Amino acid sequence: MISLCAAFTGSGCVPRTAIKTEYRDVLVPVRCGVVMPPRPSYNPDPAAGVVDLCEYAERLEILLKVCVEGK
């Protein structure tokens, strides 16, 4: 009889574990298969050098959009 009472009184002390499942989007890096354009060479004319760099940056931006958007 005593062991039966001990079994019932001890069962209320056991902590209950709550399990919560949470789903999240996980970003996975993917290798992009585009070829980097060659960097512009040094141009002693400052105006032409800036134009070359801007064109290079624009090409890189287009390639980045291809990688990100997959178009």
Residue, then its C-alpha position, 0 to 999 in steps of 0.5 A: m500500500i505504501s509503495l502504491c501511494a509513493a508511486f502516485t505522489g511521485s508522478g506529479c513531480v515529473p516535469r513535462t517537456a513541451i515540444k514546439t516545432e518552428y519552421r524557418d527559411v534557411l538561405v543556402p549559398v549557391r555557386c553562380g556560373v557567370v564569368m567575371p569581366p576583366r577589370p579595366s586597365y589604368n587610364p591616365d585620363p581621369a574622365a575616361g578612367v571613371v567612365d571605364l570603372c562605371e561601365y565595369a561596375e554596371r556589368l558586375e551589377i547585371l551579373l549579380k542580378v543574374c545570380v540572385e534572380g536566376k534570369 
